[in-house]
Amino acid sequence: MKPPKKNLKRILMIATGGTIASKRSEDGLKPLITSEELLGYVPDVKEFCEVTAMQVINIDSTNIQPKHWLLISSTIEKYYDQFDGFVVCHGTDTMAYTASALSYLIQNSPKPIVITGAQKPIDLEITDAKTNLSDSFLFASCDKAHGVNIVFDGKVIAGTRGKKERTKSYNAFSSINFPYIATIQDNHIIFYLDDKDRLTEEVTFYHKLDSKVTLLKLIPSMNGGILDYLFKHYDAVIIGHSQLVWAVFLPMKMTVSTGRSSAGSMPASLSS
């Protein structure tokens, strides 16, 4: 690797596929653009960072599995000491899941780990991909940035708070019950949460995930017998609820105070 230019941050871009890296094919959009090709669409980032591009997978994000989260995390860990920040290019459909997983796999990171993508491929004339990617490199090069965040449509969202709420709008992601970390406009970053000085522990990488955890969204008229099936196939069940569905939850004979099901020792957590 070449030594970095003076005052430029060294950023590792990890490409995983997704719409941002897709081209038209006989089967529709397919992730065919390589990491080096992606980088070629944002030449101006050379003004504030030196980027090394790496392709770890090249898939539609709907096919992302926990093993891929571990792969991305282990790649960041392997090169952690060699770079100042990291940008992960990812499909939008499961971006929030990946951001959340990385937030728990990589904790207390003083270096920024940015996840980004696009609603349209980067090779189109009209696309959000170039702006999102450029903004991501800018944020990953910022001294105030740290931890895992989504950068999308000029917004910086904490990795555990992102949710895709719109499928066609460039404004695809929202921060749920938490303020935006920052906004980015015209190559300027405006921070709303500037808390890097609160980091007191060393960065920690975790290497195991239990993939046998599932989410159950409660709806009116749901048969409580579904829990018996889930308890046989999963190690834990997260139950999504609101005040409107307590009438559904209570007949399922779940013990809220202990977080245990009546059918056995299965952990059952509540989430709104």
N, C-alpha and C positions, 0 to 999 in steps of 0.2 A: 504494500500500500504506500502511496506517495505521502510525504509529510504535508500537513495542511498549510494553507496560506495563512499569513499572519492575521490574527484576530478573528478568523473564521471558525465557527463551531463545526465539529465533525458529527455528521448525522448518518445513521444507518437506516436506509429504507428497506423494509421487509414487505415484499409483494406476495399476496395470497390469491389474487384473482378478483372476481367480482365484476360488476358492471363497469367500473372505472377502467378496467383492463380488457373490455370485451370488444369484439368485432362481429359484424354480420356474417352468418354462415347459413348453410342450407337448413340447419336445425334451429335457426334464430340466433340470438346473441350468445356468444361463447367467449369465455376469458382466454384470449389468444395473444394479448399484448404483454411482452416481457417487462421485467423491472427496469432494464436499461432503456427500453423504448418509452416507458412511462416518464422516466426522468428527462428524456429528450423534449418533452412537451412543456417543461417549465425551466427553460435555460436561465431565467433571471434569478433563480435562487442561488446561483453561484456568487451573487453579490454579498450574501450574508452567511452562507454555509457551504461546506464541502460534503457532498453526499456520496456514499457508497451504496449501490443498489444490490439487493439480494433477493432471489426468488426461492421461497421455501415450498410453496404449493401454488397451483394455478387452477382454482375450482370456483364454481358457483357457490356463493356463501350459504345457500340453502343446504349444501352438503357438508357444512362445517360440523365437526364432532369434537368431543372433549380431547381426543388425542391431538387434534390440530391446535387447540389452545395450549396444550403442554409443549408442542413443538415450537410455537411462537415464543412462549415464555423461555424455553431452554435456549433458543437462539439469542434472545436478548441477554440472558445470563452469560452465555458464552462470550459475547462481544461487549459486555457491559463496561468493562474498564477501558476499552479502546475508543469509545464514542461518547459524545456529550449529550446525545439525545437520539430518540428512535421514532420513526414514522412507519406505521403499519397500514398498507393499502388493503382495503377489505370491501366486500360486498355489503350493501346496506341492509338486506333482509335480516341478517343475524349479527350486524355490527354491534348492537347494544349488548347482546349476549357475550360476545368476545371481549368487549370492553369491560364488562362486569367480571368475567372470569379472570382476565389479566389483572384487574384491580386487587383480587384476592390472592392470585398466584405470585404477584410482585408487590410487596408492601413496603411502605416508607422509602420510596425511591426519590432521591434528590434530583434525579435526572428525568426529564420529560419523556413520556411514552405516549405518542399520539396515534389514535386510530382515525382513519378518514376513508372516504370513498366518494361516490358520485351517483347521481340519478341518471346521468347519461354518459356514455363512453367518452374517453378523453380524446379520441381521434375525430369526433364530430366538430363541425364549425361552431355550433351553438351548444355549449356544455358547461356544467358547473364544476367539472373535474379539475380543470387547470387552476381555478381559484381555490378550491378546497385543498388541493395538493400544495400549492404555493403557501397558503395560509398555515398549513400544517408544518411545513419546514420553518416558516417564520416563528411559529410558537415554540417548536422544538429547539430553536436556537436562542430563545429568550432566557436570560439569567433567572427570571422570577418563576419560570415554569417548572413544574415537578409533578411526579405521579402519573397516573393513567387518565387520559382525557380523550374525548371525542372532539374533533374539530370539523365543523360542517356548517356551510352557509354563514360563515362569519361568526359563529358562536363556538365557545369552548365549554364543553359539558363534562362534568365529573363522570368518570367511567362507570360508577355504580348508579348513576341517575338518568342515563340516556334512554330514550324510547323513540322508536320510529312511529310517527303518528300520521304521516302523509306519504302516499306512494308515488305521486307525480310531481308535487311541488318541490322546488329546490330547498325550501324550508321544511325538510323532512323530519328533523329530530327536535325533541323538546327535552328540557330538564325537568324531571318529575319531583315536585316538592322540595326543590333546592335551587338556589340562584345560579345563574351562569357564572362560570369561573372568570370568563373574560369575553370580550367581543373583539373582532378584528375587521378593520376597514381601511382600505387604501394603505396597506402595509403598516398600520399602526395598531398596537394592542392596548386595549383599555381593560385593566384588571378591576374586577369587583370583589374578588377574594384573593388577597395577596398574603398568603400564610406560609410561605416556604420556611420562614424562620421558626415555625413551630415544630419542624421535624427534629426529633431528638434521638431517634433510634436508627440503627444501621439498616440499609436495604436488606430485605429478606425475600428469598425465592423459595417457593414451595413446589414440590415435584409430584404430588399425587392429587387426583380428583376422583371422587366417587360419582360415576356416571349413572348410578341407579338411584337418582333423585328426580322426582317429577313434580309438576305443578298441576293442581286441580282447581279450575275455576268453578265456583258454585253458581248454579242457576236455579230458579224456581222449578219444582217438580222433579228435581234430580233424585234418583234412587240411591239410597245410602249403600246398597250392595256393591256399588262401584269401588268403594273403599276396600272391601274384602279382596277384590281382584288386585288392586294396587298394592296392598300389603304383602301379597304373595310374590310380587315381581320387583318391588323397589325397597331400598333401604330407608327412604324417608319421603314424605309427601308434604309439599308446601300447599296450603289451602288458601286460595285467593278469595276474599270475601268483601262485602260491604254491609252496611247496616240493613240493607234491603233483603239480604239473604240469610240472616240469622235464623229465620224460620226454617230454612233448608238445613242449616248446619246442626241445629239442636237435635232433630230427630235421628241424625246419623250416629247418635250415642258416642260422640267424641268427648273426652274429658279435657276441657280447655285448661284447667289449672295445672295439670301435670304434663300436657302435651303428648299424652299417650292414647292410643286407640283402645277401645274396649275389646278389639279382636286380638290384641297382643302387645308387644313391646315396641311397636313401630313408632318412631318419632313423627309427630304431626304438628307442623308449625302453621301459624296463622299469618296471612299477609293481606293487606288492603290494596 
